[in-house]
Amino acid sequence: MAIFSSSMAAMLILGLLTANLDPTVAQIGVCYGMLGNNLPNAREVINLYKSNNIKRMRLYDPNQQALQALRGSNIEVILGVPNDQLQNLANPSKAQSWVRSNVVAYWPSVRFRYIAVGNEVPPSSSLARFVLPALVNVFNAVRSAGLESRIKVSIAIDMTLIGVSYPPSAGAFRGDVRSYLDPIIGHLAWARTPLLANIYTYFSYSGNPRDISLPYALFTSPSPIVWDQGRGYQNLFDAMLDSLYSALEKAGQGGLEVVVSESGWPSAGGFGTSVDNAATYLSNLIKHVQKGTPKRPGKAIETYLFALFDENQKSGPELERHFGLFSPNKQPKYQLHFGGGRHWDIASKEYNATFPLKSDM
């Protein structure tokens, strides 16, 4: 009987390990923004991630307190290069120094997964010309440290770069952004690195409620709303992500993977905002990303929820200050299960909103 029990225990542990490594099971991350004057300290934040079984974090800059607190936590991290550092990192030696100070100095006790070189940089801005050289320089710095197979270097875009979004199979980038974007996604394809994309159905819905229904935006439509080449679209998130896949195909990079680096729904401050709508969107998103999209079914979508806290110092409209999953006192605003369909954890028991996409859907 003792031998049988030991064997069963070994099989259970192996099963749990296999589940955690299963590429069809999406691990949900949460974006850790710090634009508030009433937020917990970094160590409290790491404990909040652990106690809620949140295994991935997006960090928007190399905040030293956060990086120190992440040591030994086993939380995987997207580390951001702030937009105001892009020009600096277009210099190769400065990129090497940045990577040494903010990545190599903490590796491997901090588990960096991606470096996001810039966030939602408008192609028309004065910073746009620095994105590609900064991206390449940071990649080279990571490679010179021998970490290119462990830490992928990418950029984060918003969906305003999509010029055609409906139907999803017709998705295409705007003509005026191709000269900016094509070399970037070409580099990512060569480096076998996913593109990071911030996808918000909220902004598409609130910008066009006449043509986009609330159930379609919240994953609550009982049946497909859009049919496209035999594929039924029951929610806007799938349609937006598949339009991005189609745009990548038309740009010659159909093999590029996409990580959803931000998605969320505000609980107050604007049209269509409420605690109930936010809870519905977030809980349904967590479950849905395990399944893939109609264009890429059965392939889990790595997704990061925006954001950890309501941030009272964020600029912009009032709704920007109400994206938090938690209040600043660390109390949850919603009952969410961050492991999606599976909640096994053998290790413990324990800006960034996008611009609205004017979809013609």
C-alpha positions, 0 to 999 in steps of 0.5 A: 500500500505504501508503494502504491501511495508513493507511486500515486503521489509521484504521478500526481506531481508529474501531472501537475508539472505537466499541466503547468508546462502545457502550452495550451494552458494560458497563464494569466499575468497582471500589469503592475502600474504605479501611478498612484500616491496611495499604493502598497509598497513593492513587497506587499505587491509581490505578496499579493501576486503570490496569495492570488496565484498570479504568476506573471507580471508586466512592469512598465519600468525597471523600478528598483524596489519592485525588482528587488522584491521580485527576487526569488518570487518565481514570478515571470516578468515583462520588463518595460523600457519607458518611451522616454528612454528610447532615444537613449537606448538607440545608442548601443553602449547605453543599451548594454549598460541598461541591460547590465544594470536592470536585467543581468544584475537581477537574473536569474533570481528575477525571472524576466520573460520579455523586455518591452522596448517602448509602449504604444509609440505612435508612428507619427511621434518624434520617438518612432525613429528610435524604436527599431534601433533601441529594440535591436540594441537591447536584443544585442545586449541580451544576446551578449549576456547569453540570455537571448533564448531565455528573455525575448525582446519585443515592443508593445503596440496598440490597435490603432495601427490596424486600418481595416478590422472588419471582417477579421480576415480582412485585417490590415495595418494602416498604410501610413504605419507600414514603413515604421512597423514592417522592419520591426515585425521583420526583426521579431520574426527573425528573432522568433519573438512574439509581438506584444499587443494591447487589446481593449474591447472596451474602447471599441465598444464605447467608441461605436456602441451603435454597431458593437453590442455590449454582450459582444464586447463582454463575451456574453453573446449567446451565439456568433455575431459575425461570420467570416470565411466559415468562422463564427465570432461570438466576441469582439476580443477574438475578432480584434486579435484575429484581425491583427493576425490577418494584418501580420499575414498581409505584412508577410509575417503570418508566423509571428505570435502575439502576446496580449500585453494589456486588456481590461475594462474600467469600473467607473468614469465613462460610458459602459463602465460599471463594476458588473461589466468589468467583473464580467469582462475580466472573468470571461477573458480569463476563461476564454484565452485558454481556448484560442481564437477562431483563426487559431483555435486550441492555442492558448493566448498569453494575456496580461490584465490591466491593471493591478490597482486603481491608479489615482494619478493617471492622466486622461479621462476619469475612467483611466483611474478605474482599471484596477483589479484591486483597490489600493488597500489590496482588497479585490474588486472582483472575484477572479481565478487567475489560473483560468480553468486550472488552479494547481500550484505546487510551489505555494499555497499560498499607461497605459490604456490604448486609444479607441479603435473605431471598428466598423463592425 
